[in-house]
């Protein structure tokens, strides 16, 4: 199955449906000469539920932007029926730009209306309120979008598209940055969408529940086009395309119970002097929103700490305080060099080449040229990006940008490495590589993530945050002995549990109900 491209056979709900988007012999080449798509042929049908998967950098996002007419193909043609196509970008900040969330939701309908009456304005306000209720952001209607948490901004970005009533909804990595409970909300929203869905994701558990059909890209070409169940049930295809997620199946027993093999190495002795000390530390944003409330935290050298909690719990704010970017109130001292890899890699990538990006830190440490060169090579190698020295960071895939951001921090050899949602945009193969990279480091690690499976391979301690406070500070395995309901840590619930059980049946026998 995995040796040749497969053609999707119209069955079930798509039988007899018309083609509403069609790509014929489409290729796309970026200005730097990188060929992102190569002779792609694709038909998207009315009411299609299409997943697009593949290695980081295989052309998924480029294909999506051609489908919604953001990019024009270098060669080939795109045929469209009279349909309205909306896209939710991988990075929500790419489509949130107004002073308030309400204005962001109003922008698209106003742009399409070419003038608006008082009656139209009333209807638009009602529509915006309805959509904000759908995504659970009604109370933030007049808040600045960039003061929302990353997960809230993801839902806000979806809302800006839904207000325009698209016939085709394209989503690029919709679950990245979402806690498990809000991921469930996203799934419910998309499952109830009446039009055509095209979803790019590495989250096969999410896709299994949402999509019927899957398009697998490899090196810019369509390698497979078949049912999602066919892909899931064929391990060689999963391995070939960096999609082998089977290490995650270890989290499920036969009854759906959690049996993760949690890291059990003994951390540094608590008798050593701490390298990070916070005592009743608080931080308030300029608009008056509380970020941290009376947070106390002690970190010793060599610890590996998971920081978990719902979207908006204060996790990223804590990271910015620890690095000195935010100045809090309270007692604190930090006796370490701290490096932070931001949740959105584009917040820290600004150079014209990957070499310059990774060299920037060491060069500003006044290191000798040969030392800088050695550090750049070592850092690029450690994240699996040998040969990327002359690539432009802004032209890389989201997953590749994440790894370059990590390399740019590793090249400075910090004492403490803080990573904010490091698995965002990474394919399963990339996640396994990142586990190996981080596990080999000597630095103290503080990892912010909703991905408890990923954290279980690396962390021995868990700090649980809720509404700006630390509500628990426990050995990591304690997360699976108690339910932290108020912190939205139900990793093993809802569609994750349903899909995991169904996929286990595909792999290990039995029928899927």
C-alpha positions as CSV (number, residue, x, y, z in Angstrom):
1,X,0.0,0.0,0.0
2,X,2.7,2.5,0.9
3,X,4.7,2.1,-2.3
4,X,2.4,3.9,-4.7
5,X,-0.2,6.7,-4.5
6,X,-3.7,5.5,-3.8
7,X,-6.8,7.0,-5.3
8,X,-9.7,7.7,-3.0
9,X,-12.8,5.9,-3.9
10,X,-16.1,7.8,-3.4
11,X,-18.2,5.8,-1.0
12,X,-20.7,6.5,1.7
13,X,-21.6,10.2,2.3
14,X,-19.5,11.4,-0.7
15,X,-21.1,9.1,-3.2
16,X,-22.7,11.3,-5.9
17,X,-21.3,14.5,-4.5
18,X,-19.9,17.2,-6.8
19,X,-16.4,18.4,-6.9
20,X,-16.2,22.0,-5.5
21,X,-12.4,22.4,-5.6
22,X,-10.0,20.8,-8.0
23,X,-6.2,21.1,-8.5
24,X,-4.7,19.9,-11.8
25,X,-1.0,19.4,-12.2
26,X,-0.3,22.1,-9.6
27,X,3.3,23.0,-8.6
28,X,4.5,25.8,-6.4
29,X,8.0,27.2,-6.0
30,X,8.9,29.8,-3.4
31,X,11.1,32.8,-4.4
32,X,14.2,31.2,-2.8
33,X,13.8,28.3,-5.2
34,X,12.3,25.8,-2.7
35,X,9.8,23.6,-4.6
36,X,7.0,23.1,-2.1
37,X,4.5,21.3,-4.4
38,X,5.2,19.1,-7.4
39,X,2.4,18.1,-9.9
40,X,-0.4,17.8,-7.4
41,X,-3.8,16.6,-8.5
42,X,-6.6,16.7,-6.0
43,X,-10.4,16.8,-6.0
44,X,-12.3,18.1,-2.9
45,X,-16.0,17.2,-2.8
46,X,-19.0,18.8,-1.3
47,X,-19.3,17.8,2.4
48,X,-15.8,16.2,2.2
49,X,-14.0,15.6,5.5
50,X,-10.4,15.6,4.3
51,X,-7.3,15.3,6.5
52,X,-3.9,16.4,5.0
53,X,-0.9,14.8,6.7
54,X,2.8,14.1,6.2
55,X,6.3,15.0,7.4
56,X,7.1,18.6,8.5
57,X,8.0,20.5,5.4
58,X,6.1,18.2,2.9
59,X,3.9,21.0,1.5
60,X,0.7,20.8,3.6
61,X,0.4,24.5,4.5
62,X,1.3,25.6,1.0
63,X,-1.4,23.3,-0.5
64,X,-3.9,24.8,1.9
65,X,-3.0,28.3,0.9
66,X,-3.5,27.4,-2.8
67,X,-6.9,25.9,-2.0
68,X,-8.1,29.1,-0.4
69,X,-6.5,31.3,-3.1
70,X,-3.9,33.0,-0.9
71,X,-1.1,31.6,-3.2
72,X,-1.3,31.2,-7.0
73,X,0.3,28.1,-8.4
74,X,3.6,28.4,-10.2
75,X,2.3,25.9,-12.7
76,X,-1.1,24.1,-13.1
77,X,-4.6,25.2,-12.5
78,X,-7.2,25.5,-9.7
79,X,-10.9,25.1,-10.5
80,X,-13.4,26.4,-8.0
81,X,-17.2,26.2,-7.9
82,X,-19.1,29.1,-6.5
83,X,-17.9,28.5,-2.9
84,X,-16.6,30.6,-0.1
85,X,-13.3,29.2,1.4
86,X,-12.0,30.2,4.8
87,X,-8.7,29.3,6.4
88,X,-7.7,29.2,10.1
89,X,-3.9,29.7,10.1
90,X,-1.4,27.6,12.1
91,X,-0.4,30.8,14.0
92,X,-3.5,32.6,15.2
93,X,-1.6,35.9,15.4
94,X,-1.5,35.9,11.6
95,X,-5.2,36.7,11.5
96,X,-5.8,38.6,14.8
97,X,-4.8,42.3,14.4
98,X,-7.6,44.6,15.7
99,X,-7.9,46.5,18.9
100,X,-10.6,44.2,20.2
101,X,-11.8,40.6,19.5
102,X,-15.2,42.0,18.4
103,X,-13.5,44.1,15.7
104,X,-11.5,41.1,14.5
105,X,-14.8,39.1,14.1
106,X,-16.5,42.1,12.3
107,X,-13.6,42.7,9.9
108,X,-14.4,39.9,7.4
109,X,-18.2,40.5,7.1
110,X,-17.7,44.2,6.8
111,X,-15.1,43.7,4.1
112,X,-17.6,41.6,2.1
113,X,-20.6,43.8,2.6
114,X,-19.4,47.0,0.7
115,X,-21.4,49.2,3.0
116,X,-23.6,48.4,6.0
117,X,-27.0,49.7,7.2
118,X,-28.2,50.0,10.8
119,X,-30.2,46.8,10.4
120,X,-27.2,45.0,9.0
121,X,-25.1,46.2,11.9
122,X,-27.6,44.8,14.4
123,X,-27.6,41.5,12.6
124,X,-23.8,41.5,12.5
125,X,-23.6,42.2,16.2
126,X,-26.0,39.3,16.9
127,X,-24.0,37.0,14.6
128,X,-20.7,37.9,16.4
129,X,-22.2,37.3,19.8
130,X,-23.5,33.9,18.6
131,X,-20.1,32.9,17.2
132,X,-18.3,34.0,20.4
133,X,-20.7,31.9,22.4
134,X,-19.9,28.9,20.1
135,X,-16.2,29.2,20.8
136,X,-16.6,30.1,24.5
137,X,-15.1,33.6,24.3
138,X,-18.2,35.8,24.8
139,X,-16.7,37.4,27.9
140,X,-13.6,38.5,25.9
141,X,-15.5,40.3,23.1
142,X,-13.8,43.7,24.0
143,X,-10.5,42.4,25.1
144,X,-7.3,42.9,23.1
145,X,-6.8,39.6,21.2
146,X,-3.0,39.6,21.9
147,X,-3.7,39.6,25.7
148,X,-5.6,36.3,25.4
149,X,-3.8,33.0,26.0
150,X,-2.5,31.1,23.0
151,X,-5.3,28.5,23.2
152,X,-7.9,31.3,23.4
153,X,-6.4,33.0,20.4
154,X,-6.7,29.7,18.5
155,X,-10.4,29.7,19.1
156,X,-10.6,33.4,18.3
157,X,-9.0,32.8,15.0
158,X,-11.6,30.1,14.2
159,X,-14.4,32.6,15.2
160,X,-13.1,35.2,12.7
161,X,-13.6,32.7,9.9
162,X,-16.9,31.4,11.1
163,X,-18.5,34.8,11.0
164,X,-18.0,34.8,7.2
165,X,-20.1,31.6,6.8
166,X,-17.6,29.7,4.7
167,X,-18.7,26.7,2.6
168,X,-15.2,25.2,2.9
169,X,-13.3,25.5,6.2
170,X,-9.5,24.8,6.1
171,X,-7.6,24.5,9.4
172,X,-3.9,24.3,9.8
173,X,-2.9,22.5,13.1
174,X,-6.1,23.5,14.9
175,X,-5.3,21.6,18.2
176,X,-1.8,22.9,18.8
177,X,-1.8,24.8,22.1
178,X,-5.2,23.6,23.3
179,X,-5.7,21.9,26.6
180,X,-7.6,18.6,26.4
181,X,-10.9,20.1,27.4
182,X,-10.8,22.9,24.9
183,X,-9.6,20.4,22.2
184,X,-12.8,18.6,22.9
185,X,-14.7,21.9,22.4
186,X,-12.9,22.4,19.1
187,X,-13.8,18.9,18.0
188,X,-17.5,19.4,18.7
189,X,-17.4,22.7,16.8
190,X,-15.9,21.2,13.7
191,X,-18.0,18.1,13.9
192,X,-21.1,20.2,13.7
193,X,-19.8,22.3,10.8
194,X,-22.2,21.8,7.9
195,X,-19.8,22.5,5.0
196,X,-16.6,20.9,3.7
197,X,-13.7,20.5,6.1
198,X,-10.0,20.3,5.2
199,X,-7.8,19.8,8.3
200,X,-4.0,19.7,8.5
201,X,-2.8,18.1,11.6
202,X,-0.3,15.7,13.1
203,X,-2.9,14.7,15.8
204,X,-4.1,11.5,14.3
205,X,-6.4,10.8,17.3
206,X,-8.2,14.1,16.5
207,X,-8.3,13.4,12.8
208,X,-9.6,9.9,13.3
209,X,-12.7,11.2,15.0
210,X,-13.2,14.1,12.6
211,X,-12.2,13.0,9.1
212,X,-13.2,10.2,6.7
213,X,-10.5,10.7,4.1
214,X,-6.8,11.4,4.3
215,X,-4.3,12.9,1.8
216,X,-0.7,12.0,2.5
217,X,1.9,14.4,1.1
218,X,5.6,13.5,0.6
219,X,8.2,15.9,-0.8
220,X,5.4,18.1,-2.3
221,X,3.6,15.2,-4.0
222,X,0.4,13.3,-3.3
223,X,1.6,9.9,-2.1
224,X,-1.7,8.5,-0.9
225,X,-5.3,9.4,-1.0
226,X,-7.5,7.0,0.9
227,X,-9.6,6.5,4.0
228,X,-8.3,7.5,7.4
229,X,-8.9,3.9,8.7
230,X,-6.7,2.6,5.9
231,X,-3.9,4.9,6.9
232,X,-4.2,4.1,10.6
233,X,-4.2,0.4,10.0
234,X,-1.0,0.3,7.9
235,X,2.1,0.8,10.1
236,X,4.5,0.9,7.1
237,X,2.8,4.0,5.7
238,X,2.8,5.6,9.2
239,X,6.5,5.0,9.6
240,X,7.4,6.1,6.0
241,X,5.6,9.5,6.5
242,X,6.8,10.3,10.0
243,X,3.3,9.5,11.4
244,X,4.0,6.5,13.6
245,X,2.2,7.5,16.8
246,X,2.1,4.0,18.2
247,X,4.3,5.0,21.2
248,X,1.2,6.9,22.4
249,X,-0.8,3.7,22.6
250,X,1.2,2.7,25.6
251,X,-0.9,5.1,27.6
252,X,-4.0,2.9,27.3
253,X,-4.7,-0.3,29.0
254,X,-7.4,-2.6,27.7
255,X,-10.0,-0.7,29.8
256,X,-8.7,2.7,28.8
257,X,-6.7,3.2,32.0
258,X,-3.5,5.3,32.0
259,X,-0.4,3.1,32.2
260,X,2.4,5.5,31.1
261,X,5.9,4.6,32.0
262,X,6.7,7.8,33.9
263,X,10.3,8.9,34.2
264,X,11.5,7.8,37.7
265,X,15.1,9.1,37.9
266,X,15.8,10.8,41.2
267,X,16.1,14.6,40.8
268,X,18.8,16.8,42.3
269,X,18.8,16.9,46.1
270,X,16.5,19.5,47.6
271,X,19.3,20.2,50.1
272,X,21.2,22.0,47.4
273,X,20.8,25.8,47.1
274,X,17.9,26.5,44.6
275,X,18.7,28.1,41.3
276,X,15.2,29.6,41.1
277,X,13.3,30.9,44.0
278,X,9.9,32.7,43.9
279,X,7.9,33.6,47.0
280,X,4.4,35.1,46.7
281,X,5.1,36.5,43.2
282,X,2.3,38.2,41.3
283,X,2.1,39.8,37.9
284,X,-0.7,42.0,36.4
285,X,-0.9,42.8,32.7
286,X,-1.2,46.5,31.6
287,X,-5.0,46.1,30.9
288,X,-5.5,44.9,34.5
289,X,-5.8,41.2,33.7
290,X,-4.1,39.1,36.4
291,X,-1.3,36.9,35.1
292,X,0.1,35.4,38.3
293,X,-1.3,35.4,41.8
294,X,1.0,34.8,44.8
295,X,3.1,32.1,43.1
296,X,5.8,30.4,45.1
297,X,8.2,28.0,43.4
298,X,11.6,26.5,44.1
299,X,13.8,24.9,41.4
300,X,17.0,23.0,41.9
301,X,19.7,22.2,39.4
302,X,19.1,19.1,37.3
303,X,15.3,19.0,37.9
304,X,12.9,18.3,35.0
305,X,9.6,20.1,35.7
306,X,6.4,19.9,33.8
307,X,4.2,23.0,34.0
308,X,0.6,22.1,33.2
309,X,-2.9,23.6,33.4
310,X,-5.7,24.9,31.2
311,X,-5.4,27.6,28.6
312,X,-5.0,30.9,30.4
313,X,-3.8,29.4,33.6
314,X,-0.7,31.5,33.7
315,X,1.9,29.0,32.4
316,X,3.5,31.3,29.7
317,X,3.3,34.3,32.0
318,X,5.4,32.3,34.6
319,X,8.0,31.5,31.9
320,X,8.2,35.2,31.0
321,X,8.7,36.1,34.6
322,X,11.4,33.5,35.1
323,X,13.4,34.8,32.1
324,X,13.1,38.4,33.3
325,X,10.9,39.6,30.4
326,X,8.2,40.4,32.8
327,X,9.0,42.1,36.1
328,X,6.7,40.8,38.9
329,X,5.9,41.9,42.4
330,X,7.1,39.7,45.3
331,X,10.3,38.1,46.5
332,X,12.4,36.2,43.9
333,X,16.0,35.5,42.8
334,X,17.4,33.5,40.0
335,X,20.9,32.1,40.1
336,X,21.1,30.7,36.5
337,X,21.3,31.6,32.8
338,X,17.8,30.8,31.4
339,X,16.9,30.2,27.8
340,X,13.3,30.3,26.6
341,X,11.9,28.7,23.5
342,X,8.6,30.5,22.8
343,X,5.4,28.8,22.0
344,X,5.3,30.6,18.6
345,X,8.8,30.2,17.0
346,X,8.2,33.3,14.8
347,X,8.4,35.4,18.0
348,X,12.1,34.7,18.1
349,X,13.2,34.1,14.5
350,X,14.3,37.2,12.7
351,X,17.5,36.4,10.7
352,X,17.9,35.8,7.0
353,X,19.4,32.3,7.4
354,X,19.3,29.5,9.9
355,X,23.1,29.8,10.4
356,X,22.7,33.5,11.4
357,X,19.7,32.6,13.6
358,X,21.6,30.0,15.6
359,X,24.8,32.0,15.7
360,X,23.1,35.2,16.9
361,X,23.2,34.3,20.6
362,X,26.8,33.0,20.7
363,X,28.0,36.0,18.7
364,X,26.5,38.4,21.2
365,X,28.3,36.5,24.0
366,X,31.6,37.6,22.3
367,X,32.7,34.1,21.7
368,X,35.5,33.4,19.2
369,X,34.5,32.7,15.6
370,X,35.5,29.1,15.7
371,X,33.6,28.5,18.9
372,X,30.5,30.1,17.4
373,X,30.8,27.9,14.3
374,X,31.2,24.8,16.4
375,X,28.2,25.7,18.5
376,X,26.0,26.4,15.4
377,X,26.9,23.0,13.9
378,X,26.3,21.2,17.2
379,X,23.0,22.9,17.8
380,X,21.7,22.2,14.2
381,X,22.8,18.6,14.4
382,X,21.1,18.2,17.8
383,X,17.7,19.2,16.3
384,X,18.1,17.2,13.1
385,X,18.6,20.1,10.8
386,X,22.0,19.5,9.3
387,X,22.3,21.1,5.9
388,X,19.8,23.9,6.8
389,X,22.5,26.5,7.3
390,X,21.5,28.6,4.3
391,X,17.7,28.1,4.5
392,X,15.5,31.1,5.3
393,X,13.7,30.5,8.7
394,X,10.5,32.2,7.6
395,X,10.3,29.8,4.6
396,X,10.5,26.6,6.8
397,X,7.5,24.6,7.9
398,X,6.1,25.3,11.4
399,X,7.8,22.2,12.8
400,X,11.2,23.1,11.3
401,X,10.8,26.7,12.7
402,X,10.3,25.2,16.1
403,X,13.5,23.1,15.9
404,X,15.5,26.1,14.7
405,X,14.2,28.1,17.6
406,X,15.3,25.4,20.0
407,X,18.7,25.3,18.3
408,X,19.1,29.1,18.7
409,X,18.8,28.7,22.4
410,X,20.9,25.5,22.8
411,X,23.8,27.3,21.0
412,X,24.0,29.6,24.0
413,X,24.3,26.6,26.4
414,X,21.9,28.0,29.2
415,X,21.8,26.5,32.7
416,X,18.0,26.2,32.5
417,X,16.0,25.6,29.3
418,X,12.3,26.6,29.3
419,X,10.2,25.3,26.5
420,X,6.6,26.5,25.9
421,X,4.5,23.9,24.1
422,X,7.5,22.4,22.3
423,X,5.5,19.7,20.4
424,X,3.3,22.2,18.6
425,X,3.5,21.6,14.8
426,X,5.8,18.5,15.2
427,X,4.9,15.3,13.4
428,X,5.0,12.1,15.6
429,X,8.5,11.3,14.3
430,X,9.6,14.8,15.3
431,X,8.2,14.4,18.7
432,X,10.2,11.2,19.3
433,X,13.3,13.0,18.1
434,X,12.6,15.9,20.4
435,X,12.2,13.5,23.4
436,X,15.6,12.1,22.6
437,X,17.2,15.6,22.2
438,X,15.8,16.9,25.5
439,X,16.5,13.7,27.4
440,X,20.2,14.0,26.4
441,X,20.6,17.5,27.7
442,X,22.3,18.3,31.0
443,X,20.3,21.5,31.6
444,X,17.5,21.9,34.1
445,X,14.3,21.6,32.1
446,X,11.0,23.4,32.6
447,X,8.5,22.2,30.0
448,X,5.1,23.8,29.5
449,X,2.7,21.5,27.7
450,X,-0.7,20.0,27.5
451,X,0.8,16.8,26.1
452,X,1.0,14.6,29.2
453,X,2.3,11.6,27.2
454,X,5.2,13.7,25.9
455,X,5.9,15.1,29.4
456,X,5.9,11.6,30.9
457,X,9.0,10.6,29.0
458,X,11.0,13.6,30.4
459,X,9.7,15.0,33.6
460,X,9.9,13.9,37.2
461,X,7.9,16.7,38.8
462,X,4.6,18.5,37.9
463,X,3.6,22.0,38.7
464,X,-0.2,22.4,38.1
465,X,-1.5,25.9,37.5
466,X,-5.0,27.3,37.5
467,X,-6.2,30.9,37.2
468,X,-2.7,32.3,37.8
469,X,-1.9,30.2,40.8
470,X,0.1,27.0,41.5
471,X,-2.5,24.6,42.9
472,X,-0.3,21.5,43.1
473,X,3.4,20.7,43.0
474,X,3.8,16.9,43.0
475,X,5.9,14.1,41.6
476,X,4.9,13.6,38.0
477,X,3.3,10.2,38.4
478,X,0.8,11.8,40.9
479,X,-1.0,13.3,37.9
480,X,-2.3,9.9,37.0
481,X,-3.4,9.0,40.5
482,X,-5.7,11.9,40.9
483,X,-8.0,13.9,38.7
484,X,-7.2,17.6,38.6
485,X,-10.6,18.5,37.2
486,X,-10.3,22.3,37.7
487,X,-7.1,22.4,35.8
488,X,-8.5,20.6,32.7
489,X,-6.0,17.8,32.8
490,X,-8.3,15.0,31.6
491,X,-5.7,13.7,29.1
492,X,-7.6,10.4,29.0
493,X,-11.1,11.4,28.3
494,X,-13.5,12.2,25.5
495,X,-12.3,11.7,21.9
496,X,-8.8,10.8,23.0
497,X,-10.2,7.8,24.9
498,X,-12.7,6.8,22.2
499,X,-10.2,7.1,19.4
500,X,-7.4,5.4,21.3
501,X,-9.6,2.4,22.1
502,X,-10.8,2.2,18.4
503,X,-7.2,2.5,17.1
504,X,-6.0,-0.2,19.5
505,X,-8.6,-2.5,18.1
506,X,-7.4,-1.8,14.5
507,X,-3.8,-2.6,15.5
508,X,-4.3,-5.5,17.9
509,X,-7.5,-7.1,16.6
510,X,-11.2,-6.9,17.0
511,X,-13.8,-4.8,15.2
512,X,-14.3,-1.1,15.6
513,X,-17.8,-0.1,16.6
